[in-house]
Amino acid sequence: MAEASRIFHTTLLPAFSHLHNNRNSHTSFTTFPRKRHVLQCSVSATNETTTTKTTVTQKVIPWGCDIDSLENASDLQKWLSESGLPPQKMGIQKVEVGERGLVALKNIRKGEKLLFVPPSLFITADSEWSCPEAGEVLKQYSVPDWPLLATYLISEASLQRSSRWSNYISALPRQPYSLLYWTRAELDRYLEASQIRERAIERITNVIGTYNDLRLRIFSKYPDLFPEEIFNIETFKWSFGILFSRLVRLPSMDGRVALVPWADMLNHSCEVETFLDYDKSSQGVVFTTDQPYQPGEQVFISYGKKSNGELLLSYGFVPKEGTNPSDSVELPLSLKKSDKCYEEKLEALRKHGLSASECYPIQITGWPLELMAYSYLVVSPPSMRGQFQEMAAAASNKTTSKKDIKYPEIEEEALQFILDSCESSISKYSKFLQESGSMDLDVTSPKQLNRRVFLKQLAVDLCTSERRILFRAQYILRRRLRDIRSGELRALRLFDNFRKLFK
């Protein structure tokens, strides 16, 4: 499937910040010579979710390759070797998991360090621009790393062989596997049951907003440096798709982010825990194998402890059901507007950075303390007003202390509330999975049908794995409620027997 980014041992990166809104912060500029990019052709850019629309009839810029193509692999390997990459025990080949990947060429021992990609081959926010004037403009505007790198990729890609990165860019997928490439209709159709749909819409909105901000504040003022036929929403979707799926966060370099050619050809396995990092002793990006490999076997790393939904969101694939120990499903919970204490509870939540509707992750092994605290708050009666703030604080994951609060008098109601929420979500997943077989029967275009079948299968795999977790939670909740209620029944019987003794 997709090769993937290597932002490890963190949650998903926060949404990239939009540029500063202070329009007076960069009103004076050094005058740069108007140097136009060497353009071979141009890009057609349209997007249904933004008002920006450019229609260009010329050919699309020919950068990148098909996602499973090896046509540029030998050129990439040759360029990397000439640029300082030491001899490797792995080579790029077509593989069953990931379509392209790094495969062992020799015996590889467990505990062996591999790669050793030098910093000279990293693409970072400090990389030298082939068009230095464009880089200087962005730096004067203090553009954050993510949009800066996205713009840098497009700039270098548009220069083709004039860029030092041309061999690397030629080996990048022309259309990365990413939810950025799903239309809104496809997201609504296939991911209606999953909360990942909302995450995808938010991400697409952020990309479009970032592009529009750059276009309004910078690109429109320097059209010779940033021509719209090159720097448009479609090329930004491509560059952000590359960043989301391939950018590495390096813990040993103070969390610096970088694109690391060659290392980003490694695919993910839920069965390994090794990850990329900078090794100060060898001065290169490495990983240490946690299992041996024979020649011909694909070598894997971990992309971090991510759920199947997060892996689909950034990398465009879903692991087989039951193989991801970090898998989870987001359960939506909401305050009841009919609650007499609705406003007081909402105020308590807002004080701790929460809202009337929140999502919490559920795993096969259970759910977080915050979910239970939120549920206590939802079902708490007016007589517990004095505990609203405590419940809201415990429901926030922004607090440093994890307090396991318990309210036995409303535990049954809280568990029933969680169970009702689980069963509501289960019904949505079941409806989609039941209807998925009859979807898209009216599609006649082979190309469109192939796309629909592929996206639908990803959605079915995701929904099946998420529903599996909800079924497990449903079982645990029902059993817990049965124990509580049977315990109450036993207590009542004992009480009745006690009363009878004294009659």
N, C-alpha and C positions, 0 to 999 in steps of 0.2 A: 504494500500500500504506500502510504506517504512516508518519505523520509521526514525526520522531524527535528524541531528545534531542540535545543538542549538547554532549557532553562530549568536547572535541577534543584531539588530539595527546597523548593519554594512553592507557594501557590501560584496560580496564574499571575502573570505580571499585571499590575494595576493598569487600568485604561490610560493610555498615553495622554499626557496633559495637553490641552489646547494651548496655543501660543498665548503669551501674556496679552491681556485686554487693554493695557495701557498704550494707547495709540500715540502718545507723545514721547515714548521712551526711545524711539529711534527715528526721529524726524529729520535728522541731518545725516547725510551719507557722503562717503568718499565717492567721487565720480569714477566709475570703472569704464574701461573701453568696452564698447558694445561688440562682444565676440559671440557670434552665433555658433551653435552646435553644428557639427558636420552631420547633416541629416541625410540618411539614405532613403527614407520614406516616412510615413506618418501613421498615427494611430487614430482609429475611430473610437470615440468615447461616448457611451450612453449609459444612463443608469436610471432605473424606474423610480428610485427613492430620493432623487435629488433633482433640483430644478436646473442644475448645470447640464447642458446637453450640447455636444459638439458633433457635427456630422462631417466626416471627412471620407472621401471616396478612395483615397490612395490606400496602398497596401499597409498591413499592420507591420510594425517594426519587427524584424525577424530575429529576436533574441530568445534564448532559451531553447528547450527541446521538449519532445513528448516525455511524459513523466516516467515511462519505462524504457526510454531510449538509451542506448550505449554508444550512439554515433559520435559523441564528443568526449567519451571517457578516456580514450588513449591520449588525446590532445591535452586533457586536463592533467592526467598523470605525468605526462612529459613536462608540462609547464611547471607543475608543483616541484618535480625533482630538480629542474633547472633553477627554481626559485628558493631552494634551501630545504625542501622536505627530505629527510633521510630515507634510505631504503626501507620498504614496508613488507610486512608479512601478510598483507591483505591486498586484494584487488577488487575493482568494481565489476560486479556481474549481475545478471538478472537472477532474481531470487523468488521464492514462493511467498515469503512474507516481506512485503515492501516494494515489490517490483524491481527496484534496484537496491543494492546493498553491498557491504564489504564482506568478502568471503576469504577465509583462511587459505593462503597459498602454501603454508608450511605448518608443521605442528606448533601449536601455541599452548604454553603451559598455563595452569591456573596460577594467578598471582603475578603474571607477567605484565609489564608496562608496554603499551603500544601507542602509536601515532607520532608523538614528539613534533607537532606542528609548531614552527617558530612564530613569534609575534609579528615578524615581517609579512606573514601571510594572513594576519587577522584583518578584517574590515571592522573598524570602530569609528566612533564619532570624530576621532582625530586623524583619520586617513586622509592622505593627500588627494585632492580633486584633480582630475584631468583638465577640468575647466575651473581654475582657481578662483576666478571672479565670482562664480556662482557660490562656491563655498564661503567666500568672504562675506557675501550678502547675507547668507543664512546665519553665519556666526555673529554678525552685527545685530541681527534680530534676536539673538539668543534662543534659537530654535532648539527644543529639547531633543534628546538623543534619538528617540523613535522616529519622529517625522524627519529629522535630519538624515538618518540612515536610509529611510524610505526614498527621500529625494536623491540622495547620493547614488543609490542603486539605479534609479531611473536615468540619472545623468550619465553614469558610466555605461549602462546598457545601450543608451542611444548612440554613444560614440563608437560602439562595436570594436573593431580591431585597433582603434586609436586608444582604447583604454587598456591599462595593464591587467585588468580583471576580465578581459574578454573571454579567455578560455574557461574561467570559472563560471561566468554568467551564461555562456553557451551550454554549460552542463546543467544549469538550473532548470526546473520544470517550467514550461511556458505557462501552464495554468496549475498552480499548486493545489493539492487537495486541501480545501479549506471551506468552511461554511460561508466565507466571504463571497464565494461564487454561487451560493444558493440564492435564488430569487426569493422575494418575500412570499410569493404564492407557494413555492416549494417548501419553505420553512413552515408556513401555516398548514400545508397539506400533510407533510410527513412528520413534523415534530410538534404537533399540537398538544400531545399528551405530556411532553417533556419540558422541564424548566430550562433546558439548554436552548430551546427556541428563544426565550427572552434574552439569554446571554448573547446569542448570535445576533439578534436584532440590535442589541446595545453595542456590540462590537462593530457592526456594519455602520451604525449611526456615528460612532466615534471616528471611524476612518473617513466617512464622508464629511463630517464636521471639521476634522483636521485638514483635509484637502481644501475645503472651501475657505477655511481661515488662511491657509498658505496662499491660495489663489488671490484672495481679496487683498491681503496685507503685503504680499511680496511679489508673487508671480506677475500680477497685473501691472506692477510698477517696473518690472524688468522683463518685458516680453522677449527680448533678444536672448536673454540668458535662460528663460523658462518658457519657451513657446508652448502654447496650449495643445498643439498637435502631439507633443511629447509628454508634457506634464498635465495629465488629465485624470479623471476619476478611475478610468479603467487601468491605467498604468500604476496608479497608487494602490488599487486593489491587488495588483500583482506584487508590488514591492512589499506591502504589508503582509500579504500571504506568505511571502518568503521569510519575512522577519518572524512572524508568529510561529512558523514551522521549523525555523533553522537557527534562530538567534540563541547564543549560549550565554548564560550568566555564570561567570567564573568566580567562585567563592574566594579563592586564594589571590585574586586580583581585586579585592575589596568589592566584589559583586559587579565588576565591570561587565558590560554586555558586548558581544562581538559575534560576527559571522566568522566561522573557522572552516575554510575550505578543506575538503577531504574528511575531516571529522564529522561533518554534517551529512555524510553519506551513510552513517551508521543507523540502523533501524532499532526500534524499541522491542524489548521483550519484558513481559511481566514477571518472568522467572529469574531475571538478573537484577542486581542492585547497584552495579558499578556505574559511575557517571563521569562526565568530562570535567576536568579542572586543569588549571595551570600548575605545572610542576617547576618550582623555583630552581631545583638542582639541575634539571636538564634544560630549563628555560624554553619550555614548550607545552602545548596542551596535550595531555595524556589521559588514559584511563587504565585501570588495573583490572585485568580479567578475574572474574570470580568463578570461572569454570574453564576446563581445557577445550580446545577446538582441534579437530582433525582437518587436513586439507580438503577443501570443498564445502566445509560447513560455514554457514553464515555466522558472523560475529555480531553480538548484540550489546547494547548498553541500555540503561534505564533513562527514560525521560522524566523521571520523578514519580512521586506517589500521587498519581492523578486518576480521577474517575474515568469511566468509559466516555461519559459526556464531555469531559474536558479534553480527552484525547481526540474525540471527533471534532470538537470546536476548533482546536488549533492545528491538528495534524491530519484530519480527514479519515481516520480509521477507527474501528471499534474492535477491541480484542474479543476472542471467543468467549461465550458466556461461561462465567464461573472461573476464568483463568486470572482475573485481575484482583488481587487481594486488597487493593486500594479503591475498588469500585464503590460508588455511593450513588444515591439518588436524592435530589433536593425535594423536600416536602414543604409545600406552601402552607402557612398558617396565618390566620387573620383574627383580629378582634371582632367581636360581634357588635354590630352597630345598634342592635336592640338592647345591649347591656346598659343598665342604668348608670353604671360607672364608666361608660365608654370614654368620655372626655378626660376623666382623671387618669385612666389607664394609658390613654394615648399621650397625655402630657408626661407621664412617667417614662414611657418608652422613648419619646423624643429627647428627653433629658439625657438619655444614654445612647443617643445616636441611632435609635430604632424607629420603625414606623408601624402603622396599623397592620401591615402585611409583611411577613418575613418568610424566608426560606431557610431551612436547616437540613444539613446532610444526614442521611440515614445509611448505615452500612449493615452488612450481614451480621456483624458483631454487636450492633446496637446503635444508639444515637447519643448526641452530645448533651452535656448537662444544660446547656443553654436552651435546647428545645424543651426540656422538661420545665425549666423556669418560666419560659414564655407560656407554656400550656397552663401552669399554675395561675399565672396572671389572668389569662383569658377566662378561666372558670371561677376565679375567686369572687366571693360574694361581697356586698357592701360592708359587711362587718369586718372585713380584712383590709380596709383602706390603709391601715398603718403599715401593711407589708407590701403595698404596691411598688414602692421605690426599691425595696430589697429584691423583689421578683424581677423588675425591669433591669436592674444592675446585673443580676445573675444571668439574664437572658442575652446580655450584650457580650459579643466576643471581643469587644474592644477593651474590656477590663483585664488587668494583668493577673488577678487572682481568680482561680476557678473555685467558686463556692458551691458545694453540693447542698443546696437548700432542700428541705423536705417539709411538706405540710400534710401529714397523714389524714387530716380531716377532709381534704379535697383531692387526695391522690386518685381515688376511683374516678372522679369527674375528669381529672386531667388526662388520665390514661384513656378514658372513653373518647375524649376530644381528639387525642392523637389517633386513635383507632378509626374514628369517623373520617378524619383527614386522609389517612392511608387508604381507606376503602373508596373514598371519592376519587383519589388518584388512580387506584387500581382499575376502577370502572372506565376511566378515560383511556388507559393503556389497552385494556381488553377490547374496547370498541375499535381503536385504531387497528390492533392486530387482527381482529375479526374481519375488518373491512379491507385490509391491505391486499388481500388476494384478488379482489375485484377492481382495484384501482388501475387506471391508465389503460383499460382495455380498448378505449376509443382512440388511442394514439396510433397513427399509421406511419409516421416518419421513422425509419429504422434508427437514425442517429438520435432523434429525440427519445425514442423508446428505450434505447440502450442507456441513455442518461437517466431516464426515469427509473428504470429497473435497478440501476446502480445506487441511486440515491435512496430509493425505497428500501433496498436491502440493508443499507447502513442504518436507516431509521428503524427497521424491524429488529435488527441486531441490538441497537441501543435500547429500544423500548422493552424488548424481551429481558435484557439484563437488569434494567431498572425495575421492571415489574417483579422480577424474581426477588429483589431485595425487599420490596414492599410486601410481598407475600410472607416473607420470613418475619418482618416486623409485625404483620397482622397476626401471625401465629403466636408470637411472643406476647403481644398485647392481650389477645383473647385468653391466653393461659394465665397471665397475671391477673386479669380481671376476674377470671373464674376462681382463682385462689382467694382473692380478696372477698368475693361474694360468698364463697363457701365457708370462709373463716367467719364472716359476719353471721351466716346462718347457724353455724355451730355455736357461736356465742349466744345467739338468741335462744337456741334450744337449751343450752346450759342454764340460761337465765330463767326460762320457763320451768325447767325441772327444779331449780332452786326455789322458785315461788311456790310450786306445788308442795314441797316438803314442809312449808310453814303454814299451809292452809288448815 
